[in-house]
Amino acid sequence: MKLDKKLTAIIPDVHIPYQDKQAVELCLQRIREERAGKIVILGDLMDFEAVSRFNRKLDKRAAFEWELRLGRKWIKNLSRRFKGAEIHFLSGNHESRLSKYVVRNCPELSGLPQLALDEILEIPKDWRTYSYNLNAVRVDGVSYTHGRKFSGNVCMANLKKYMGSVVQGHSHKTSSLYHRLPDGRLIGAVEAGCLCDLCPSYAADVSWVHAMAWAQDGLPYLEII
């Protein structure tokens, strides 16, 4: 299958093991249908509840080894389904829970390569991985960031910050904003939604939305799942 190298598919917050399996599968089907040549995982692929500092009521799903096993399986499946695609993996605040846990509980192990995210999740060597501490990653004229801001007009703030097209995750919400520059170029900012459970046990009355995003010719756009 010939891939469209000018088309980027964006996978927002999945939060394994709390993903919505139907929403995830619909997203992957759409990527295959459109033959996207590039894929950006926008952060928070993993939930990493077992190493969270928050006192949630944990169940057996929260066992760290179990989370890792499911994450590795998901990553291997994505790599198999989209051979030939250029895949970018951004870490989110949930992936950063692992390094924070190590620093908090056993700082002597901090920095060990065996505990690096790409090692512990067995991320394929041909994937491009990025730290949560990076401001943004730029692919084909569009900036990608997991994001830290989730209140107010996120898209307006990101257009001003990045001075160009940008896609953000983190909020689990959807919004978009487009602006025509004086030179005639159109730029856009997108909040990409999520692919996780919309009824989490730790929050009530959330306004999250199942969605994904695309980018082509330097312009991002939403697709509701």
C-alpha positions as CSV (number, residue, x, y, z in Angstrom):
1,M,0.0,0.0,0.0
2,K,1.5,3.3,-1.1
3,L,1.5,5.9,1.8
4,D,0.8,9.6,1.5
5,K,3.9,11.1,2.9
6,K,2.4,14.5,2.9
7,L,-0.4,13.4,5.3
8,T,0.1,13.2,9.1
9,A,-2.3,11.4,11.4
10,I,-2.4,12.5,15.0
11,I,-3.3,10.1,17.8
12,P,-4.2,12.0,21.0
13,D,-4.4,10.9,24.6
14,V,-5.0,7.1,24.7
15,H,-4.2,6.4,28.4
16,I,-3.6,2.7,28.3
17,P,-5.1,0.7,30.1
18,Y,-8.0,3.1,30.2
19,Q,-8.4,3.5,26.5
20,D,-11.8,3.3,24.7
21,K,-11.1,0.3,22.5
22,Q,-13.8,1.2,19.9
23,A,-12.6,4.8,19.6
24,V,-8.9,3.6,19.2
25,E,-9.9,1.1,16.6
26,L,-11.9,3.7,14.6
27,C,-8.9,6.0,14.7
28,L,-6.5,3.3,13.4
29,Q,-9.0,2.3,10.7
30,R,-9.1,6.0,9.5
31,I,-5.3,6.2,9.4
32,R,-5.3,3.0,7.2
33,E,-8.1,4.3,5.0
34,E,-6.3,7.6,4.4
35,R,-2.9,5.9,4.0
36,A,-1.1,8.5,6.2
37,G,2.6,8.4,5.7
38,K,3.4,10.0,9.1
39,I,1.9,9.4,12.5
40,V,2.3,11.6,15.6
41,I,1.4,10.1,19.0
42,L,0.6,13.2,20.9
43,G,1.5,12.1,24.4
44,D,-0.2,10.2,27.3
45,L,-0.3,7.0,25.3
46,M,0.1,5.4,28.8
47,D,-1.7,6.3,32.0
48,F,1.0,5.0,34.4
49,E,-1.5,5.1,37.2
50,A,0.6,2.6,39.3
51,V,3.4,5.2,39.6
52,S,1.1,8.2,40.1
53,R,1.4,10.4,43.2
54,F,-2.4,10.8,43.3
55,N,-4.2,8.6,45.7
56,R,-6.7,7.0,43.4
57,K,-8.5,3.8,44.5
58,L,-6.4,1.3,42.5
59,D,-7.6,-2.0,41.2
60,K,-5.7,-4.9,39.6
61,R,-5.4,-2.9,36.3
62,A,-3.1,-0.5,38.0
63,A,-0.3,-3.0,38.4
64,F,2.7,-1.4,36.7
65,E,3.8,-4.6,35.0
66,W,0.4,-5.1,33.6
67,E,0.3,-1.6,32.2
68,L,3.7,-2.1,30.6
69,R,2.6,-5.4,29.0
70,L,-0.5,-3.7,27.5
71,G,1.5,-0.7,26.3
72,R,4.1,-2.9,24.6
73,K,1.5,-4.9,22.9
74,W,-0.3,-1.8,21.6
75,I,3.0,-0.3,20.3
76,K,4.0,-3.5,18.6
77,N,0.5,-3.7,16.9
78,L,0.8,-0.1,15.7
79,S,4.2,-0.7,14.2
80,R,3.0,-3.9,12.5
81,R,-0.1,-2.3,11.0
82,F,1.7,0.8,9.7
83,K,4.9,-0.5,8.3
84,G,6.7,2.2,6.3
85,A,5.0,5.0,8.2
86,E,7.2,7.6,9.9
87,I,6.1,7.5,13.6
88,H,6.8,10.2,16.1
89,F,6.2,9.5,19.8
90,L,5.8,12.5,22.2
91,S,5.8,11.9,25.9
92,G,3.1,13.5,28.0
93,N,2.7,14.3,31.6
94,H,1.5,10.8,32.3
95,E,4.6,9.2,30.8
96,S,6.6,11.6,32.9
97,R,5.1,10.0,36.0
98,L,7.7,7.2,35.7
99,S,10.8,9.4,35.9
100,K,9.2,11.4,38.7
101,Y,8.4,8.3,40.6
102,V,12.0,7.1,40.3
103,V,13.4,10.5,41.5
104,R,10.9,10.6,44.4
105,N,11.4,7.0,45.6
106,C,14.8,5.7,44.4
107,P,16.9,8.6,43.1
108,E,19.9,6.4,42.9
109,L,18.3,4.7,39.9
110,S,17.6,8.0,38.1
111,G,19.2,8.1,34.7
112,L,19.6,4.4,34.2
113,P,19.1,3.7,30.5
114,Q,17.1,0.5,31.4
115,L,14.4,2.8,32.9
116,A,14.2,5.1,29.9
117,L,10.8,5.2,28.4
118,D,11.8,3.9,25.0
119,E,13.5,0.9,26.7
120,I,10.8,0.1,29.2
121,L,8.0,0.3,26.5
122,E,10.2,-1.4,23.9
123,I,9.6,1.4,21.4
124,P,10.9,0.4,18.0
125,K,14.3,1.9,17.1
126,D,13.0,3.5,13.9
127,W,10.4,5.6,15.9
128,R,11.3,9.1,16.8
129,T,10.8,9.8,20.5
130,Y,10.7,13.1,22.3
131,S,10.8,14.1,25.9
132,Y,7.9,15.8,27.7
133,N,10.3,18.6,28.6
134,L,10.6,19.6,24.9
135,N,8.6,22.7,24.1
136,A,7.3,21.3,20.8
137,V,8.2,19.0,17.9
138,R,7.9,20.3,14.4
139,V,6.9,18.0,11.5
140,D,6.2,19.3,8.0
141,G,5.5,22.9,9.2
142,V,3.2,22.0,12.1
143,S,4.3,22.1,15.8
144,Y,3.1,19.3,18.0
145,T,3.0,19.5,21.8
146,H,1.3,17.4,24.4
147,G,0.6,20.7,26.2
148,R,0.3,21.9,29.8
149,K,-2.5,24.4,29.4
150,F,-6.1,23.2,29.4
151,S,-8.2,26.2,30.4
152,G,-9.1,29.4,28.5
153,N,-8.7,29.7,24.8
154,V,-6.0,27.1,24.2
155,C,-5.9,27.5,20.4
156,M,-5.6,31.3,20.6
157,A,-2.8,30.9,23.2
158,N,-0.9,28.4,21.0
159,L,-1.2,30.5,17.9
160,K,0.4,33.4,19.7
161,K,3.0,31.2,21.3
162,Y,4.2,29.2,18.3
163,M,3.4,31.8,15.6
164,G,2.3,29.0,13.3
165,S,0.2,25.9,13.0
166,V,0.1,23.7,16.1
167,V,-1.7,20.6,17.5
168,Q,-2.0,20.0,21.3
169,G,-3.3,17.1,23.4
170,H,-3.6,17.0,27.2
171,S,-7.1,18.6,27.7
172,H,-9.1,15.7,26.1
173,K,-11.2,18.4,24.6
174,T,-11.6,19.6,21.0
175,S,-11.3,23.1,19.5
176,S,-9.8,24.7,16.5
177,L,-8.9,28.2,15.4
178,Y,-7.6,29.5,12.1
179,H,-5.9,32.7,11.2
180,R,-4.9,34.3,7.8
181,L,-1.5,35.9,8.0
182,P,-0.7,39.2,6.1
183,D,1.2,37.2,3.5
184,G,-1.9,35.2,2.7
185,R,-0.8,32.0,4.5
186,L,-3.4,30.2,6.6
187,I,-2.3,28.8,10.0
188,G,-4.4,26.8,12.5
189,A,-4.4,25.5,16.0
190,V,-6.1,22.3,17.1
191,E,-7.0,20.7,20.5
192,A,-7.1,17.1,19.4
193,G,-9.5,15.4,21.9
194,C,-8.7,12.0,23.3
195,L,-9.2,8.2,22.8
196,C,-9.6,7.2,26.4
197,D,-12.6,6.4,28.6
198,L,-15.0,9.3,28.8
199,C,-16.3,8.4,32.2
200,P,-13.2,8.0,34.5
201,S,-13.7,6.9,38.0
202,Y,-11.7,9.9,39.4
203,A,-13.7,12.7,37.7
204,A,-17.3,13.6,37.1
205,D,-19.1,15.6,34.4
206,V,-16.1,15.9,32.2
207,S,-16.5,17.4,28.7
208,W,-14.0,15.2,26.9
209,V,-14.4,14.2,23.3
210,H,-13.3,11.2,21.2
211,A,-11.4,12.6,18.3
212,M,-8.2,12.5,16.3
213,A,-6.5,15.1,14.0
214,W,-4.8,15.3,10.7
215,A,-2.2,17.7,9.2
216,Q,-1.4,18.3,5.5
217,D,0.4,21.1,3.8
218,G,1.1,22.8,7.1
219,L,-2.5,22.9,8.3
220,P,-4.1,20.8,11.0
221,Y,-7.7,19.8,11.2
222,L,-10.0,17.8,13.5
223,E,-12.0,14.6,13.0
224,I,-14.5,13.6,15.6
225,I,-14.5,9.8,16.2
